[in-house]
């Protein structure tokens, strides 16, 4: 922990301190805040001089964050936004050197442990998993969930760790998990700018926390602007705490404790945070701290100047009420420090920040310079034996002339040199190739790794255990298979929780959880309000704190309400922290064939493109779904499982090991062997394909039907490609839109699995129409692939290949 960090004891009782102790604390606080301001100033200069790409800073917010840091304890959590650098410095969760390393995008985790250079500056995270993917002891550390840039986008995640504290306090079965919680006493701190409180995510989560009564403390940093847009355009009455005053707790009601305090008043801020967090921690209720009259001395970011949109009077007032200036004046007036001493402190702080900046820059630039020198030497060596000596020397000279070069400059120069000498062969050229290959491997790890944590506990590493059936296995509705699976897992693992709309009391709309709330209690199986984004955020936060949540979205069509949280936050978590954080939440939903625009969704194209970082499971029936849940609940990576809406009442045999058998991810299954054509499909359309196969056989066509089972990962054993080498013809059947999931599958089979070389006829896709399906069975028939469509699509390919043997049907 840096020497400038606060202790985080949560004890700010000034009356209990001697005046000398009090002075020492205040002076130390001021130094942290002043250093943070200097980091903002220097950081902006580094961007404007070209050393960094973009800058966004926390200037003007320093004093409030110093007060907040005083009540932040080990075990507590933060889910904030990119203005919180002073808080991070004060708690010791970050420091100045790491601040500048991130500004320079240093991919070395020892320099930027928050993101390994993958996130822009002021995007913070602590590493709460070890290199092998195991959990660190969160009760002994201060914890920061990984920031994202989208305004208000972190709010759903904020709800989750706070709800975890409630579960750890109320569910005594979780008491042994002391590495995640100590009796649920942890407070979760959230921060947000006043402009971002206009986002729907803010209001959704604010309401949810008031209903749930969780220890969540939201601080609104209010500087009266959102970039150039003033509060008069952003917020009714220009006051977020006033319009939220209806959430204030009253006798016999739930709700919030709401506080308002000026952002430049150090003493009032310390007292307010002490009162607010004491209530939050001891009474387990959410609190809102609205910090007003803040300033933003450098404007929103390095992309523009606030002088363009603020009046001269406003700028003057902001200068006069700069929080550090006000704190400085108060310290001198209160005889805490003299003008001479505080000036000396400031001079020393400036030097220290500049030293940290230079050290961070030199660490990265020296490594890059070494690589540049190596590349230049290799290119020069090649020039001595090449017919393109002059051209290669030009490439070398251009590389040496780069101002603040990056690794891309070295790689680009090497690649250009190899293009110039494409027809030549020499040891010097092979040395160049070897160097490039080695650097490409390093850069792959630096910039393209950890989409998933990839630990030994990955669901991809879960042991495969086939379903076992007794001779007299019961034939049950598919929903009953799922119910038995969930029942067995809830009995086995006390950390599993499930929640969603209509999930608890009635056991979900399709009865997969029927009776389980009565058996396991409403703290483990819980109904929620209609708030998809916060359902996902709650699941994400619970998963970060060692629980195993199943977050249900009632229909896959409604996933769109939560797509920002899923895509921006959950899917990118492992990547943006370079494997430092994980949230193995399982998103359970249902879709595919039913009737109607809003209850028949198969938006796999959206899911596949937006949710890289989640496993995408598309079981064809409920037994397969149960096996996937069994796998995922034993793994540690996030996933979405899309159950087939029209399969809940279809009969399936009950496995004897219904809570134990596993369906491996990424393993395609051949459902029907054939020799004439490979047909790949998933989910509900597989039943249609299998039905079509019977009639096709009567027409002399024998198709091989493959279920990939998961679309991400997709068929890691190349089952589809190998089948294509046997049949030489390919049809993809998909009820997503044209060019959506079907195009994804084509790319996987034809390009990744090299199936293109096996084709003797053009590959085809059979998908839904371009619009959403209308209501009714006729609408379904004419909008999504039918048995007739499959038969005719397959037969049409056979006709094109051999019209003599397969004459046109019509």
Buried (B, 14 or more C-beta within 10 A) or exposed (E): EBEBBBBBEBEBEBEEBEEEEBBEBBBBBBBBBBBBBBBBBBBBBBBEEEBBEEBBBBBBBBBBBBBBBBBBBBBBBBBBBBBBBBBBBBBBBBBBBBBBBBBBBBBBBEBBBBBBBBBBBBBBBBBBBEEEBEBBEBBEBBBBBBBBBBBBBBBBBBBBBBBBBBBBBEBEEBEEBBEBBBEBBBBBBBBBBBBBBBBEBBBBBBBBBBEBBBBBBBBBBBBBBBBEEBBEEBBEEBBBBBEBEEBBBEEEEBBBBBBBBBBBBBEEBBBBBBBBBBBBBEEBBBBBBBBBBBBBBBBBBBEEEBEEBBEEEBBEBBEEBBBBBBBBEBBBEEEBBEEEEBEEBBEEBBEBBBEBBEBBBEBBBEBBEEBBEBBBEBBBBBBEEBEBEEBBBBBBEEBBEBEEBBBEBBBBBBBBBBEBBEEBEBEBBEBBEEBBEEBEEEBEEBBEBBBBBBBEBBBBBBEEBEBEBEEEBEEBBBBBBBBBBBBBBBEEEBBBBBBBBBBBEEBBBBBBBBEBBEEBBEBBBBBBEEBBBBBBBBBBBBBBBBBBBBBBBBBBBBBBBBBBBBBBBBBBBBBBBBBBBBBBBBBBBBBBBBBBBEBBBBBBBBBBEBBBBBBBBBBBBBBBBBBBBBBBBBBBBBBBBBBBBBBBEBEBBBBEBBBBBBBBBBBBBBBBEBEBBBBBBBBBBBBBBBBBBEBBBEEEBBBBBBBBBBBBBBBBEBBBBBBBBEBBBBBBBBBBBBBBBBBBBBEBBBEEBEBBEBBEBEBBBBBBBEEBBBBEEEBBBEBBBBBEBBBBBBBBBBBBBEEEEBEEEE
